[in-house]
Amino acid sequence: MGKTLGVFSSGEATALLLGALITILVVTVLSGRLLDAVTGGPAGEIARVDSASSPKDQ
């Protein structure tokens, strides 16, 4: 829309698109590591909750 209205200078639209693509790439690559950090296991495994340690049993 900015390019159509002429508010971007030359190369600005391309730079915005490139920035968006790099952001998507970085998030995609690091999301597996973040999942590992949160679940405590390798990405792709489903985190399991031990029912014996639930607060209502104590």
Predicted model as a PDB file, atoms N, CA, C, CB and O in Angstrom, pLDDT in the B-factor column:
MODEL        1                                                                  
ATOM      1  N   MET A   1       0.830  -1.183   0.000  1.00 75.00           N  
ATOM      2  CA  MET A   1       0.000   0.000   0.000  1.00 75.00           C  
ATOM      3  C   MET A   1       0.881   1.256   0.000  1.00 75.00           C  
ATOM      4  CB  MET A   1      -0.948  -0.007   1.216  1.00 75.00           C  
ATOM      5  O   MET A   1       0.596   2.225  -0.704  1.00 75.00           O  
ATOM      6  N   GLY A   2       1.951   1.225   0.795  1.00 75.00           N  
ATOM      7  CA  GLY A   2       2.849   2.363   0.815  1.00 75.00           C  
ATOM      8  C   GLY A   2       3.532   2.596  -0.519  1.00 75.00           C  
ATOM      9  O   GLY A   2       3.774   3.737  -0.913  1.00 75.00           O  
ATOM     10  N   LYS A   3       3.838   1.516  -1.205  1.00 74.00           N  
ATOM     11  CA  LYS A   3       4.468   1.654  -2.523  1.00 74.00           C  
ATOM     12  C   LYS A   3       3.479   2.232  -3.526  1.00 74.00           C  
ATOM     13  CB  LYS A   3       4.998   0.291  -3.021  1.00 74.00           C  
ATOM     14  O   LYS A   3       3.839   3.062  -4.361  1.00 74.00           O  
ATOM     15  N   THR A   4       2.231   1.786  -3.437  1.00 77.00           N  
ATOM     16  CA  THR A   4       1.197   2.281  -4.333  1.00 77.00           C  
ATOM     17  C   THR A   4       0.950   3.770  -4.114  1.00 77.00           C  
ATOM     18  CB  THR A   4      -0.097   1.496  -4.134  1.00 77.00           C  
ATOM     19  O   THR A   4       0.759   4.519  -5.073  1.00 77.00           O  
ATOM     20  N   LEU A   5       0.955   4.198  -2.859  1.00 82.00           N  
ATOM     21  CA  LEU A   5       0.718   5.610  -2.542  1.00 82.00           C  
ATOM     22  C   LEU A   5       1.953   6.472  -2.754  1.00 82.00           C  
ATOM     23  CB  LEU A   5       0.249   5.746  -1.113  1.00 82.00           C  
ATOM     24  O   LEU A   5       1.862   7.700  -2.738  1.00 82.00           O  
ATOM     25  N   GLY A   6       3.103   5.843  -2.951  1.00 81.00           N  
ATOM     26  CA  GLY A   6       4.329   6.579  -3.211  1.00 81.00           C  
ATOM     27  C   GLY A   6       4.995   7.149  -1.969  1.00 81.00           C  
ATOM     28  O   GLY A   6       5.758   8.110  -2.073  1.00 81.00           O  
ATOM     29  N   VAL A   7       4.726   6.584  -0.797  1.00 86.00           N  
ATOM     30  CA  VAL A   7       5.320   7.112   0.433  1.00 86.00           C  
ATOM     31  C   VAL A   7       6.672   6.473   0.754  1.00 86.00           C  
ATOM     32  CB  VAL A   7       4.371   6.900   1.594  1.00 86.00           C  
ATOM     33  O   VAL A   7       7.400   6.978   1.608  1.00 86.00           O  
ATOM     34  N   PHE A   8       7.016   5.382   0.089  1.00 84.00           N  
ATOM     35  CA  PHE A   8       8.311   4.745   0.303  1.00 84.00           C  
ATOM     36  C   PHE A   8       9.316   5.289  -0.696  1.00 84.00           C  
ATOM     37  CB  PHE A   8       8.200   3.209   0.181  1.00 84.00           C  
ATOM     38  O   PHE A   8       8.979   5.548  -1.852  1.00 84.00           O  
ATOM     39  N   SER A   9      10.554   5.461  -0.245  1.00 86.00           N  
ATOM     40  CA  SER A   9      11.619   5.808  -1.185  1.00 86.00           C  
ATOM     41  C   SER A   9      12.112   4.518  -1.836  1.00 86.00           C  
ATOM     42  CB  SER A   9      12.794   6.569  -0.467  1.00 86.00           C  
ATOM     43  O   SER A   9      11.683   3.427  -1.458  1.00 86.00           O  
ATOM     44  N   SER A  10      13.006   4.637  -2.804  1.00 86.00           N  
ATOM     45  CA  SER A  10      13.431   3.445  -3.536  1.00 86.00           C  
ATOM     46  C   SER A  10      14.133   2.458  -2.597  1.00 86.00           C  
ATOM     47  CB  SER A  10      14.365   3.833  -4.703  1.00 86.00           C  
ATOM     48  O   SER A  10      15.016   2.845  -1.831  1.00 86.00           O  
ATOM     49  N   GLY A  11      13.747   1.219  -2.660  1.00 88.00           N  
ATOM     50  CA  GLY A  11      14.356   0.168  -1.852  1.00 88.00           C  
ATOM     51  C   GLY A  11      13.708  -0.043  -0.493  1.00 88.00           C  
ATOM     52  O   GLY A  11      13.977  -1.049   0.163  1.00 88.00           O  
ATOM     53  N   GLU A  12      12.870   0.873  -0.059  1.00 91.00           N  
ATOM     54  CA  GLU A  12      12.264   0.745   1.266  1.00 91.00           C  
ATOM     55  C   GLU A  12      11.268  -0.417   1.341  1.00 91.00           C  
ATOM     56  CB  GLU A  12      11.567   2.042   1.642  1.00 91.00           C  
ATOM     57  O   GLU A  12      11.249  -1.147   2.332  1.00 91.00           O  
ATOM     58  N   ALA A  13      10.459  -0.592   0.327  1.00 87.00           N  
ATOM     59  CA  ALA A  13       9.487  -1.692   0.306  1.00 87.00           C  
ATOM     60  C   ALA A  13      10.207  -3.035   0.331  1.00 87.00           C  
ATOM     61  CB  ALA A  13       8.578  -1.596  -0.942  1.00 87.00           C  
ATOM     62  O   ALA A  13       9.788  -3.962   1.026  1.00 87.00           O  
ATOM     63  N   THR A  14      11.281  -3.131  -0.424  1.00 89.00           N  
ATOM     64  CA  THR A  14      12.070  -4.371  -0.460  1.00 89.00           C  
ATOM     65  C   THR A  14      12.706  -4.643   0.894  1.00 89.00           C  
ATOM     66  CB  THR A  14      13.157  -4.292  -1.549  1.00 89.00           C  
ATOM     67  O   THR A  14      12.747  -5.789   1.341  1.00 89.00           O  
ATOM     68  N   ALA A  15      13.204  -3.601   1.550  1.00 92.00           N  
ATOM     69  CA  ALA A  15      13.825  -3.770   2.863  1.00 92.00           C  
ATOM     70  C   ALA A  15      12.804  -4.231   3.899  1.00 92.00           C  
ATOM     71  CB  ALA A  15      14.478  -2.460   3.317  1.00 92.00           C  
ATOM     72  O   ALA A  15      13.126  -5.071   4.740  1.00 92.00           O  
ATOM     73  N   LEU A  16      11.594  -3.709   3.857  1.00 92.00           N  
ATOM     74  CA  LEU A  16      10.540  -4.139   4.788  1.00 92.00           C  
ATOM     75  C   LEU A  16      10.179  -5.606   4.560  1.00 92.00           C  
ATOM     76  CB  LEU A  16       9.284  -3.254   4.630  1.00 92.00           C  
ATOM     77  O   LEU A  16      10.015  -6.364   5.516  1.00 92.00           O  
ATOM     78  N   LEU A  17      10.057  -5.998   3.316  1.00 93.00           N  
ATOM     79  CA  LEU A  17       9.743  -7.394   3.001  1.00 93.00           C  
ATOM     80  C   LEU A  17      10.859  -8.325   3.426  1.00 93.00           C  
ATOM     81  CB  LEU A  17       9.478  -7.555   1.514  1.00 93.00           C  
ATOM     82  O   LEU A  17      10.603  -9.396   3.976  1.00 93.00           O  
ATOM     83  N   LEU A  18      12.099  -7.924   3.173  1.00 96.00           N  
ATOM     84  CA  LEU A  18      13.245  -8.737   3.583  1.00 96.00           C  
ATOM     85  C   LEU A  18      13.306  -8.865   5.103  1.00 96.00           C  
ATOM     86  CB  LEU A  18      14.553  -8.131   3.051  1.00 96.00           C  
ATOM     87  O   LEU A  18      13.587  -9.946   5.620  1.00 96.00           O  
ATOM     88  N   GLY A  19      13.049  -7.783   5.816  1.00 96.00           N  
ATOM     89  CA  GLY A  19      13.025  -7.829   7.282  1.00 96.00           C  
ATOM     90  C   GLY A  19      11.960  -8.771   7.803  1.00 96.00           C  
ATOM     91  O   GLY A  19      12.199  -9.507   8.760  1.00 96.00           O  
ATOM     92  N   ALA A  20      10.785  -8.758   7.186  1.00 96.00           N  
ATOM     93  CA  ALA A  20       9.709  -9.662   7.601  1.00 96.00           C  
ATOM     94  C   ALA A  20      10.093 -11.120   7.353  1.00 96.00           C  
ATOM     95  CB  ALA A  20       8.407  -9.325   6.855  1.00 96.00           C  
ATOM     96  O   ALA A  20       9.837 -11.978   8.198  1.00 96.00           O  
ATOM     97  N   LEU A  21      10.696 -11.403   6.217  1.00 97.00           N  
ATOM     98  CA  LEU A  21      11.102 -12.778   5.906  1.00 97.00           C  
ATOM     99  C   LEU A  21      12.196 -13.276   6.848  1.00 97.00           C  
ATOM    100  CB  LEU A  21      11.587 -12.870   4.461  1.00 97.00           C  
ATOM    101  O   LEU A  21      12.181 -14.436   7.258  1.00 97.00           O  
ATOM    102  N   ILE A  22      13.137 -12.409   7.191  1.00 97.00           N  
ATOM    103  CA  ILE A  22      14.196 -12.806   8.131  1.00 97.00           C  
ATOM    104  C   ILE A  22      13.603 -13.068   9.507  1.00 97.00           C  
ATOM    105  CB  ILE A  22      15.294 -11.715   8.221  1.00 97.00           C  
ATOM    106  O   ILE A  22      14.005 -14.012  10.186  1.00 97.00           O  
ATOM    107  N   THR A  23      12.646 -12.238   9.925  1.00 96.00           N  
ATOM    108  CA  THR A  23      11.988 -12.452  11.217  1.00 96.00           C  
ATOM    109  C   THR A  23      11.271 -13.791  11.259  1.00 96.00           C  
ATOM    110  CB  THR A  23      10.999 -11.325  11.504  1.00 96.00           C  
ATOM    111  O   THR A  23      11.372 -14.519  12.247  1.00 96.00           O  
ATOM    112  N   ILE A  24      10.552 -14.121  10.204  1.00 96.00           N  
ATOM    113  CA  ILE A  24       9.844 -15.408  10.141  1.00 96.00           C  
ATOM    114  C   ILE A  24      10.835 -16.563  10.174  1.00 96.00           C  
ATOM    115  CB  ILE A  24       8.975 -15.492   8.867  1.00 96.00           C  
ATOM    116  O   ILE A  24      10.593 -17.563  10.851  1.00 96.00           O  
ATOM    117  N   LEU A  25      11.932 -16.441   9.462  1.00 95.00           N  
ATOM    118  CA  LEU A  25      12.959 -17.496   9.439  1.00 95.00           C  
ATOM    119  C   LEU A  25      13.562 -17.713  10.825  1.00 95.00           C  
ATOM    120  CB  LEU A  25      14.071 -17.141   8.437  1.00 95.00           C  
ATOM    121  O   LEU A  25      13.701 -18.854  11.266  1.00 95.00           O  
ATOM    122  N   VAL A  26      13.920 -16.633  11.512  1.00 93.00           N  
ATOM    123  CA  VAL A  26      14.529 -16.742  12.843  1.00 93.00           C  
ATOM    124  C   VAL A  26      13.559 -17.376  13.838  1.00 93.00           C  
ATOM    125  CB  VAL A  26      14.973 -15.356  13.348  1.00 93.00           C  
ATOM    126  O   VAL A  26      13.952 -18.241  14.621  1.00 93.00           O  
ATOM    127  N   VAL A  27      12.301 -16.954  13.814  1.00 92.00           N  
ATOM    128  CA  VAL A  27      11.307 -17.521  14.725  1.00 92.00           C  
ATOM    129  C   VAL A  27      11.101 -19.006  14.437  1.00 92.00           C  
ATOM    130  CB  VAL A  27       9.970 -16.764  14.607  1.00 92.00           C  
ATOM    131  O   VAL A  27      10.965 -19.803  15.365  1.00 92.00           O  
ATOM    132  N   THR A  28      11.079 -19.375  13.180  1.00 90.00           N  
ATOM    133  CA  THR A  28      10.899 -20.787  12.814  1.00 90.00           C  
ATOM    134  C   THR A  28      12.067 -21.636  13.305  1.00 90.00           C  
ATOM    135  CB  THR A  28      10.751 -20.932  11.291  1.00 90.00           C  
ATOM    136  O   THR A  28      11.859 -22.729  13.833  1.00 90.00           O  
ATOM    137  N   VAL A  29      13.276 -21.151  13.137  1.00 89.00           N  
ATOM    138  CA  VAL A  29      14.460 -21.908  13.551  1.00 89.00           C  
ATOM    139  C   VAL A  29      14.541 -22.025  15.067  1.00 89.00           C  
ATOM    140  CB  VAL A  29      15.728 -21.248  13.012  1.00 89.00           C  
ATOM    141  O   VAL A  29      14.866 -23.094  15.584  1.00 89.00           O  
ATOM    142  N   LEU A  30      14.255 -20.953  15.782  1.00 89.00           N  
ATOM    143  CA  LEU A  30      14.417 -20.955  17.236  1.00 89.00           C  
ATOM    144  C   LEU A  30      13.220 -21.524  18.003  1.00 89.00           C  
ATOM    145  CB  LEU A  30      14.676 -19.561  17.701  1.00 89.00           C  
ATOM    146  O   LEU A  30      13.333 -21.778  19.203  1.00 89.00           O  
ATOM    147  N   SER A  31      12.084 -21.728  17.343  1.00 88.00           N  
ATOM    148  CA  SER A  31      10.911 -22.226  18.059  1.00 88.00           C  
ATOM    149  C   SER A  31      11.130 -23.641  18.604  1.00 88.00           C  
ATOM    150  CB  SER A  31       9.693 -22.207  17.140  1.00 88.00           C  
ATOM    151  O   SER A  31      10.601 -23.974  19.664  1.00 88.00           O  
ATOM    152  N   GLY A  32      11.887 -24.465  17.910  1.00 82.00           N  
ATOM    153  CA  GLY A  32      12.193 -25.815  18.406  1.00 82.00           C  
ATOM    154  C   GLY A  32      13.032 -25.770  19.668  1.00 82.00           C  
ATOM    155  O   GLY A  32      12.805 -26.538  20.603  1.00 82.00           O  
ATOM    156  N   ARG A  33      14.015 -24.855  19.693  1.00 83.00           N  
ATOM    157  CA  ARG A  33      14.846 -24.719  20.890  1.00 83.00           C  
ATOM    158  C   ARG A  33      14.041 -24.184  22.063  1.00 83.00           C  
ATOM    159  CB  ARG A  33      16.034 -23.802  20.612  1.00 83.00           C  
ATOM    160  O   ARG A  33      14.250 -24.594  23.205  1.00 83.00           O  
ATOM    161  N   LEU A  34      13.126 -23.271  21.784  1.00 83.00           N  
ATOM    162  CA  LEU A  34      12.283 -22.737  22.846  1.00 83.00           C  
ATOM    163  C   LEU A  34      11.377 -23.829  23.397  1.00 83.00           C  
ATOM    164  CB  LEU A  34      11.447 -21.552  22.334  1.00 83.00           C  
ATOM    165  O   LEU A  34      11.165 -23.902  24.607  1.00 83.00           O  
ATOM    166  N   LEU A  35      10.847 -24.667  22.539  1.00 80.00           N  
ATOM    167  CA  LEU A  35      10.011 -25.785  22.991  1.00 80.00           C  
ATOM    168  C   LEU A  35      10.813 -26.726  23.880  1.00 80.00           C  
ATOM    169  CB  LEU A  35       9.435 -26.556  21.786  1.00 80.00           C  
ATOM    170  O   LEU A  35      10.306 -27.197  24.898  1.00 80.00           O  
ATOM    171  N   ASP A  36      12.065 -27.003  23.503  1.00 80.00           N  
ATOM    172  CA  ASP A  36      12.933 -27.841  24.334  1.00 80.00           C  
ATOM    173  C   ASP A  36      13.147 -27.218  25.712  1.00 80.00           C  
ATOM    174  CB  ASP A  36      14.285 -28.059  23.641  1.00 80.00           C  
ATOM    175  O   ASP A  36      13.102 -27.915  26.726  1.00 80.00           O  
ATOM    176  N   ALA A  37      13.375 -25.928  25.746  1.00 80.00           N  
ATOM    177  CA  ALA A  37      13.631 -25.244  27.016  1.00 80.00           C  
ATOM    178  C   ALA A  37      12.402 -25.266  27.912  1.00 80.00           C  
ATOM    179  CB  ALA A  37      14.067 -23.800  26.765  1.00 80.00           C  
ATOM    180  O   ALA A  37      12.527 -25.401  29.130  1.00 80.00           O  
ATOM    181  N   VAL A  38      11.228 -25.135  27.331  1.00 81.00           N  
ATOM    182  CA  VAL A  38       9.995 -25.092  28.124  1.00 81.00           C  
ATOM    183  C   VAL A  38       9.596 -26.473  28.610  1.00 81.00           C  
ATOM    184  CB  VAL A  38       8.859 -24.485  27.309  1.00 81.00           C  
ATOM    185  O   VAL A  38       9.196 -26.629  29.764  1.00 81.00           O  
ATOM    186  N   THR A  39       9.699 -27.481  27.749  1.00 79.00           N  
ATOM    187  CA  THR A  39       9.236 -28.821  28.112  1.00 79.00           C  
ATOM    188  C   THR A  39      10.315 -29.662  28.779  1.00 79.00           C  
ATOM    189  CB  THR A  39       8.733 -29.535  26.887  1.00 79.00           C  
ATOM    190  O   THR A  39      10.005 -30.653  29.441  1.00 79.00           O  
ATOM    191  N   GLY A  40      11.573 -29.282  28.616  1.00 77.00           N  
ATOM    192  CA  GLY A  40      12.667 -30.043  29.209  1.00 77.00           C  
ATOM    193  C   GLY A  40      13.045 -31.272  28.420  1.00 77.00           C  
ATOM    194  O   GLY A  40      13.752 -32.135  28.939  1.00 77.00           O  
ATOM    195  N   GLY A  41      12.599 -31.380  27.186  1.00 70.00           N  
ATOM    196  CA  GLY A  41      12.934 -32.532  26.361  1.00 70.00           C  
ATOM    197  C   GLY A  41      13.122 -32.117  24.925  1.00 70.00           C  
ATOM    198  O   GLY A  41      12.947 -30.947  24.587  1.00 70.00           O  
ATOM    199  N   PRO A  42      13.477 -33.061  24.072  1.00 66.00           N  
ATOM    200  CA  PRO A  42      13.664 -32.722  22.669  1.00 66.00           C  
ATOM    201  C   PRO A  42      12.363 -32.290  22.010  1.00 66.00           C  
ATOM    202  CB  PRO A  42      14.251 -33.899  21.924  1.00 66.00           C  
ATOM    203  O   PRO A  42      11.289 -32.755  22.391  1.00 66.00           O  
ATOM    204  N   ALA A  43      12.452 -31.406  21.025  1.00 55.00           N  
ATOM    205  CA  ALA A  43      11.259 -30.939  20.316  1.00 55.00           C  
ATOM    206  C   ALA A  43      10.575 -32.121  19.640  1.00 55.00           C  
ATOM    207  CB  ALA A  43      11.624 -29.847  19.272  1.00 55.00           C  
ATOM    208  O   ALA A  43      11.237 -33.039  19.155  1.00 55.00           O  
ATOM    209  N   GLY A  44       9.285 -32.092  19.611  1.00 53.00           N  
ATOM    210  CA  GLY A  44       8.527 -33.169  18.990  1.00 53.00           C  
ATOM    211  C   GLY A  44       7.947 -34.137  19.998  1.00 53.00           C  
ATOM    212  O   GLY A  44       6.976 -34.829  19.691  1.00 53.00           O  
ATOM    213  N   GLU A  45       8.506 -34.204  21.181  1.00 54.00           N  
ATOM    214  CA  GLU A  45       7.941 -35.044  22.220  1.00 54.00           C  
ATOM    215  C   GLU A  45       6.872 -34.265  22.960  1.00 54.00           C  
ATOM    216  CB  GLU A  45       9.032 -35.540  23.190  1.00 54.00           C  
ATOM    217  O   GLU A  45       7.000 -33.057  23.158  1.00 54.00           O  
ATOM    218  N   ILE A  46       5.842 -34.939  23.360  1.00 57.00           N  
ATOM    219  CA  ILE A  46       4.772 -34.298  24.129  1.00 57.00           C  
ATOM    220  C   ILE A  46       5.159 -34.339  25.600  1.00 57.00           C  
ATOM    221  CB  ILE A  46       3.386 -35.002  23.890  1.00 57.00           C  
ATOM    222  O   ILE A  46       5.521 -35.389  26.131  1.00 57.00           O  
ATOM    223  N   ALA A  47       5.079 -33.193  26.244  1.00 53.00           N  
ATOM    224  CA  ALA A  47       5.391 -33.135  27.674  1.00 53.00           C  
ATOM    225  C   ALA A  47       4.317 -33.894  28.447  1.00 53.00           C  
ATOM    226  CB  ALA A  47       5.488 -31.656  28.169  1.00 53.00           C  
ATOM    227  O   ALA A  47       3.124 -33.699  28.214  1.00 53.00           O  
ATOM    228  N   ARG A  48       4.731 -34.739  29.344  1.00 58.00           N  
ATOM    229  CA  ARG A  48       3.796 -35.520  30.140  1.00 58.00           C  
ATOM    230  C   ARG A  48       3.846 -35.077  31.584  1.00 58.00           C  
ATOM    231  CB  ARG A  48       4.101 -37.012  30.031  1.00 58.00           C  
ATOM    232  O   ARG A  48       4.911 -34.780  32.124  1.00 58.00           O  
ATOM    233  N   VAL A  49       2.689 -35.037  32.194  1.00 56.00           N  
ATOM    234  CA  VAL A  49       2.600 -34.626  33.591  1.00 56.00           C  
ATOM    235  C   VAL A  49       2.449 -35.881  34.440  1.00 56.00           C  
ATOM    236  CB  VAL A  49       1.407 -33.635  33.823  1.00 56.00           C  
ATOM    237  O   VAL A  49       1.597 -36.728  34.173  1.00 56.00           O  
ATOM    238  N   ASP A  50       3.282 -35.986  35.460  1.00 57.00           N  
ATOM    239  CA  ASP A  50       3.212 -37.130  36.357  1.00 57.00           C  
ATOM    240  C   ASP A  50       2.031 -36.942  37.287  1.00 57.00           C  
ATOM    241  CB  ASP A  50       4.530 -37.302  37.158  1.00 57.00           C  
ATOM    242  O   ASP A  50       2.024 -36.009  38.091  1.00 57.00           O  
ATOM    243  N   SER A  51       1.036 -37.805  37.197  1.00 55.00           N  
ATOM    244  CA  SER A  51      -0.177 -37.646  38.001  1.00 55.00           C  
ATOM    245  C   SER A  51       0.091 -37.893  39.483  1.00 55.00           C  
ATOM    246  CB  SER A  51      -1.263 -38.595  37.507  1.00 55.00           C  
ATOM    247  O   SER A  51      -0.677 -37.427  40.325  1.00 55.00           O  
ATOM    248  N   ALA A  52       1.162 -38.616  39.824  1.00 57.00           N  
ATOM    249  CA  ALA A  52       1.464 -38.891  41.228  1.00 57.00           C  
ATOM    250  C   ALA A  52       1.921 -37.644  41.956  1.00 57.00           C  
ATOM    251  CB  ALA A  52       2.524 -39.966  41.339  1.00 57.00           C  
ATOM    252  O   ALA A  52       1.817 -37.583  43.181  1.00 57.00           O  
ATOM    253  N   SER A  53       2.423 -36.647  41.242  1.00 57.00           N  
ATOM    254  CA  SER A  53       2.909 -35.439  41.903  1.00 57.00           C  
ATOM    255  C   SER A  53       1.939 -34.274  41.805  1.00 57.00           C  
ATOM    256  CB  SER A  53       4.226 -35.036  41.319  1.00 57.00           C  
ATOM    257  O   SER A  53       2.323 -33.127  42.037  1.00 57.00           O  
ATOM    258  N   SER A  54       0.685 -34.555  41.464  1.00 54.00           N  
ATOM    259  CA  SER A  54      -0.282 -33.461  41.370  1.00 54.00           C  
ATOM    260  C   SER A  54      -0.628 -32.936  42.750  1.00 54.00           C  
ATOM    261  CB  SER A  54      -1.554 -33.921  40.646  1.00 54.00           C  
ATOM    262  O   SER A  54      -0.664 -33.714  43.703  1.00 54.00           O  
ATOM    263  N   PRO A  55      -0.882 -31.650  42.888  1.00 60.00           N  
ATOM    264  CA  PRO A  55      -1.137 -31.038  44.194  1.00 60.00           C  
ATOM    265  C   PRO A  55      -2.360 -31.610  44.928  1.00 60.00           C  
ATOM    266  CB  PRO A  55      -1.319 -29.561  44.018  1.00 60.00           C  
ATOM    267  O   PRO A  55      -2.381 -31.616  46.159  1.00 60.00           O  
ATOM    268  N   LYS A  56      -3.374 -32.090  44.201  1.00 59.00           N  
ATOM    269  CA  LYS A  56      -4.561 -32.590  44.883  1.00 59.00           C  
ATOM    270  C   LYS A  56      -4.331 -33.923  45.576  1.00 59.00           C  
ATOM    271  CB  LYS A  56      -5.688 -32.724  43.906  1.00 59.00           C  
ATOM    272  O   LYS A  56      -5.120 -34.304  46.440  1.00 59.00           O  
ATOM    273  N   ASP A  57      -3.249 -34.658  45.215  1.00 53.00           N  
ATOM    274  CA  ASP A  57      -2.938 -35.913  45.877  1.00 53.00           C  
ATOM    275  C   ASP A  57      -2.188 -35.696  47.180  1.00 53.00           C  
ATOM    276  CB  ASP A  57      -2.131 -36.797  44.960  1.00 53.00           C  
ATOM    277  O   ASP A  57      -2.090 -36.624  47.983  1.00 53.00           O  
ATOM    278  N   GLN A  58      -1.658 -34.511  47.418  1.00 52.00           N  
ATOM    279  CA  GLN A  58      -0.826 -34.284  48.600  1.00 52.00           C  
ATOM    280  C   GLN A  58      -1.624 -33.735  49.728  1.00 52.00           C  
ATOM    281  CB  GLN A  58       0.307 -33.354  48.289  1.00 52.00           C  
ATOM    282  O   GLN A  58      -1.081 -33.484  50.804  1.00 52.00           O  
TER     283      GLN A  58                                                      
ENDMDL                                                                          
END                                                                             
